Amino acid sequence: MATASLNWKTQPNSDLIVPSLRHSFAWTLAGSLVYAGCQWGMLSVLAKLGSPAIVGQFALALAITAPVFMFTNLQLRGVQATDAQSEYEFPDYFTLRCLTMIAGMAIVAGVVAASRYDWTTSLVILLVAVAKAVESLSDVVAGLLQKFERLDRVAIGLMIRGGVSVSAFGIVFWKSNSLICATSALVVSWTAVVIAYDFQMAHKVLASKQVPLRFNRNNLQHLAFLALPIGIVSALFSLKANFPRYVVERLLGSSQLGIFASLAYLVIVLEMISNALGQSVVARLSQMFAKRDFRQFRRLLTKLLLFGAMLCAIGVLAAAFMGRAVITMVYGPPYAADMRCFLVMVFTAGTNAIGSFLLYGLTAARNFKIQLPIVGCSVLVAIILSFALIPRYQLLGAALALLMSVIVQLLLSGLALIITLRSAYVMKTVHANVDFVPLV
């Protein structure tokens, strides 16, 4: 595999001192919340200045592009962050990301051509695909910073990108009342942040001003095959979340999709908190697993699961007592028509937080392949129940389909993690005097 070179250091500069876990979590949470708030701000602008149909159009573009780029990104950020032995260098990750980014845009273009949407919807979808491609470049730099546990730098980038994008998107839509123009502004703003901040951070960490492109065919092939299972998992994970939206759009129309997507964004804070904590600890967990410190690994993971359960309980209580008032104030009375749907969404997000910590545990153990059947089963549940429940229960049916798929994923993830830890412990016992090889 790749070895250290003069141009690409495998260790960060001396000023990049590894912060405490609490420091990393605080920064990651702050960055994620600000970024999520800005993403919600764009949706809120469309809801206030536009209509549910326009919100649905934008939500459809996100729902189509998200699974594609989740797949083509191959979760290189997670693979890079858990590469404790520096098996590959940053140019390998960056070059592969550039190649898969191009593939992602091509796939979206093919989907648009085959779906025969109207001209405006097609152009919005393509522009969102370009924005996702730009975001993927920022994501691979974030993986480099996360590897060295400098999540504060990642958080600052998220805050900058979120603030710039919501300002550009909101102002342009306000002035033009055109979703195409607003999405174009989103592309330009994200590109500017990637060039001005993300690339500069990568250069600083690696002490190199060279373009990080290196076509080492052997490395790229090995890295792609290593990351492919978790890339498929990520795509399925996104497909699970978005498939009910496809059915809602087809059966109930863009306006109902706009309402469903708007409600979903109000509960994204639970996902942001769990993801922030998971991103903060995954590198630490991977180090514990690589060192065969299973006791500390289990202790830290148990704390995460308890935190997820607490997060779920707080979210459901807050939604029950304040949900209707908040929805009415933020979006308007039509969006608060079905509070049962919103409560199910909140409980689903809380349950998903618990399940995501189990998946982070599997990722830290670099057990990528087992995640494919786990998420595949949950996607199958979401697909079957979407067609079964949405025609009868409408938006509530979509929420219930997601809830059941999340429960299936949680149960299977827990079982897989138990098996992984037991297998690793057996290997440690049998090969006590041999270097441990993580399961893949």
N, C-alpha and C positions, 0 to 999 in steps of 0.2 A: 504494500500500500504506500501512500504518500509519506514522505519523510520531511523533516523540517528543512527549510531552505533559508538562504540569506534574505530573500525578498519577502517571505511570508513566515513570520515568527509564530511559533505555536504557543507562546506565552504572551500575556498582555503587557503593556507598558507598566512601569513601576508605580505610576500615579493611579492605576486602576486597582486599588486595594479592595479586596473582597469584603463587602459590608456584612452586617449581621442579617440573620433571616428575618427578624422583625423589620429592619430597615428596608429590605428588599420587598417584603409583603406590603408595607405601607406605601412605598412608591408605586408598586405595581397596581395596587388597589386604586390609588389616586389617579394614576394614568388611565386605567381601564374605565373608571367611573366617568372621568372627564370625557374620554373618547366616546363612551356609550351615550353620555348626555348629548354630545354633539351630533351623533348619529340619530338619536331621537329628535334632536332639534330640527334636522332636515325633514324628517317625517312630519313633525309638528307644523313646520312652515307650509308643507303641501296641504295638510289637513285644514289649516286656518285660512290660507290664501287661495287654495284650490278646491278640490272636492274629493269625496271618497273614491271616485273613479280614478282620479290622478294618483292618489295614494296607492290604489291597487295596481296601477300601471308600473309605478316605481317598485312596488313590492314584488311584482311578477318578474321584473328584471333582476332583482336581487335573488329571487328564488331560483331562477334559471342559471345564473352565473355562479352562485355559491357552490353547488355540488361539483361543477366542472373544475373550478380552481382549487377546491379542497382536494380533489384528486390529483390534478397536475402539480400542485405544490408539494405533494408527497410527504407532507409533514416534515420537511427538511429542518424546520426550526427545532422541533423536538428531537430529531435524530442528531442534529448538531449539538444541542445543549447537553445531551446525554452521552456524547462521544468523549468519555472521560480519559481514554487512552490516546486521543488525537489520532485516530486511525486515518482520518481524512483531513485535509486542510481547507481553509475558507475558499480558495479559488475553485476547488472541486464542487463545493456546495453552491457557490454563486453561478458557476458555468451551467451546472445542471438546472438550476432555477431559471436561468435565462432561456434554456431550451424548452423546458416544460411550460414556461410562460407563453411562448409563441404557440405551443401546441394547444394550450387552453383557449387562446383567442380564436384559433382555427376551429376548435370544436364548437364554441359558442356561435360562430358564424354559420357553421353547418346546421346547428339546431334552429337558428333563426330562419335560414333558407327553407328548411323542411317544414317549419311550423306555419308559415304563411300568415304571420301577424300583419297588421296594418303598418304603413310606412313609419308613423311616429313611434309606435311600440317597438318596432324592429330597431330603429336607430337608438332609442333609449337603451335597449338591451345591449347593443354593441358598444355604446359609450360606457355603460357600467362595466362591461367586460374589460375595456381598456383601463378603467380605474382599478379594477381588481388586479390586473397585470402589474400596474405600477405599485400597488400595495404589496404584491408578492415580493418585490425587490426589497422593500422595507422589512418584510418579515424575515428574510434570510439574514439580514444584518442584525435583526433582533436576536436571532438564534446564536450568532457570534457573541453578542454581548451577554446573553443569558448563560452561555457556557461558562463565562467567567463571573457569573452572578452579579453583573452590573445592570440589574433591572431598573435602576433609577434612570439610567441613560435611555433605556427603552421607553420608560414612562414619559420622560420629557418629550421624546419624539411623538408619542401618541397624543399628548396634550397639544403640541404644536400642530400636528396634522388635523386633529379634531377641530381646534379653534379656527384654523385657516379655512378648512373645508366648509364648515357650517356657515361661516361669514360669507364666503364666496357664493355658495349654493343659495343661501337665503336672499342675499342682495340681488343676485341675478334673477332669481325667480320672481322676486317682488317687483323688479323693474320690467321684466319681459313677460311674466306669466307663461313662460315656456319651459317645460320640463327638459327639453332638448338642450336649451341654452344653460340651464342650471346644472345639468349633468356634465356638460362640457366644462363648466367652471370647476366642477369637482375634479375632473381629470387634470386640469392645469394646476390646481392648488396642490394636489397630492404629488404631482411630478416635481413641483418646486421644492416641496419639503424633502422628498427623497434625495434630490441633488444637493440641497443646501445643508441638510442635517445628517441624514442616514449615511450617505456615502462618506461624509467627513468623519463621522464616528468610526466607521470601518477603517478608514485610513489611519486614524489616531491609534486605535487598538492594535492594528497590525504593523504600525510604523512603516507604512509603504504608501507611496502615491501612485503606484502602478494600477492599471485597470485589472481587476481580479478575475480575468478570464484565462483559463488554461484548459485546453482540450486534451486531457490525458484520457484516452478512450477506455483504458483498463479501469482506471479509478471511477470514471463516470458510470460505466456499466455495473461495477460492483456496488457502487453507492445507490444506483437506481433500483437494483434488485433488492438491496437491503431495505430501502424505504418504501418499495412498492406495496407491501401488505398494509402498512400503516396509512399510505396514501389512499388506498382503496377503502380502508376503514373510515378515514376522514370524509371521503366522498359519500359513503353510505350514511355516515352520521348526519351530514348536511341534507342528504336526500330524505332521511327520516323526518327531519324537522320541517322540510319544505313540501313533502309530498301532499299532506293535507291541504296545503295552499293551492297546489295545482288542481286538486279536485274541487275546492271551493270556487276557484276562478272559473272552471268549466261548468259547474252545476249551478252556482249561485250568482256569478257575475263579479266584475271588478270592484264594484262598490262594497260588497260583502267581504271580499278579500282585503280591501283597504281597511275596513273596520277590524277584521281579525288580526292583520299585521300591526295595526296601531295598538291594540290591546297587548299583543305579544311584546312590543317594545317597552311597555311599562314594567314588565317583569324581568327584563333583561338584566336589571341590577343584580338579581340573585346569581345569574350566570357569570356576571362580571366579577363578583366577589369570589366565587368558587374558582374561576379560572385564574384570577390574580394570585390566590393562595396556591393553587396547583402549579402555576408557572414559577412561583417563588421557591417551591420546595423540590421540584422534580430533579434538578441538578444535584441537590443534596441527597435525595433519595437514591439516585443512581450511584453516587459515590459510596453510600452505605452498602448498597447491594454488591457493588464491585469488590468492596473490602470484606464481604461476607459478614457484615455486622447486622444480622437479621433481627436481633433484639431491638436495636434502635430503629431499624426500618419499620418494624411492626408498631413500635410505640408512637412514632411520628404519624404513621398512617391512621392509627386509631384516633389520634387527636383530630386529624382531618375529618374523619367520618363523623365524630361527635359534633364537630363544628358545622358540618353539613346538615345534620339533623336539627340542630338549633336554628340554623338559617331558614330551614323549611318551616319550622313552627312559627318563627317570628313573621315570616312572609305571609303565611296564611292568616294569622291573626290581624295583621295590618290591613290585608285586603278585605277581610270581613267587616272591619269597623270603619275603614276610610276609603275603600275602593271606589264606591259609587261617586262620592264627592270629588275625589281626585280625577276620575275619568271625565265627569261632567265639566269640571273646571278646565281641564287641559284640552279636551277634544270637542265636547258638546254633548247634549242629551242623547242623540242617536247612538253614540258609541257605548253608552251605559245601559242599553236596553236588555242585555243578557248578562247579569252578574254571575250566574252559575258558570258560564263559560270562562269568565275572568278568574274565578276562584279555582277552577280546575287547572287553568294555566299556571297560576301561582304555585299550586301544590306540585304540578309537573316540574316546574323549574327547580323547586326545592329538592324533589326526589332526584332530579337529574344532577344536581350539585353533589349529592352523595355518590351517585354512580360515577361521576367524572373523576372523583378522587381515587376510586378503584382502578379506573383506566390509567390515571397518572402513575399509579403503583405498577401496573403492567408495563407502561412505557419506561419507567425508571429501571425495571428489570430487563429492559430491551426484549421483552417477549411480545413482538409485534404481530406474529402470525396468528396467535390465538384470538386477537381482537377482531379479526375478519369474520369468523362465524358468529361471534357474539353480536356485533353490530348488524350483521346480515340478518340474524333472526329478529332483531328489534325492528329493522326496516320492513321485513315481511309482515310483521304484526301491524305496523303503521299502514302499510298499503292495503291489507285485507280489511282492517277496521275502518279506514277512510271511506272505502266504497260501501261498507256495510252501514256505517253510522251517519255519515254526512247527509245522504238523501233524506233520512228520517229526522235527525236531530239538528241538522244544519251546523252552525258554528260550534255548538256544544258537542256535536259528534266529532268534529275535527279535534277539539281539545281532548276529548276522551280517547281518541285513537292515539294521540301523542302520549298521553299518560300511560296507557297500557304498554306501549312500546318501550318507554323509559323504565318501567318496572321490570320487564323482561331483561333488558340490558343490565340493570343493577344486579339482579339475581345471578345471571350468567357471569358477570364480571367478578363478583365475589367468589364464586366457585373456581374460576380460572386463576385468581390470585392465590387462593389457598393451595391449589395444585402446584403452581409455580414455586411458591416458597418451600413447600415440602420437597419438591424435586431438587431445588437448589441446596437445601439442607442435607439431603442425602448425598449429593455430589461433594459437598464440603466434607462430610464425614468419611466418605470412601477415598477421596483424593486429598487428604489433609496436607500432604506435602507437595501437591502439584498446583501450579497457577490455575486459578478458577476461571472458567470460560462462561460468561453469561449466556443464558438461554436466548435463542432467537427463533 
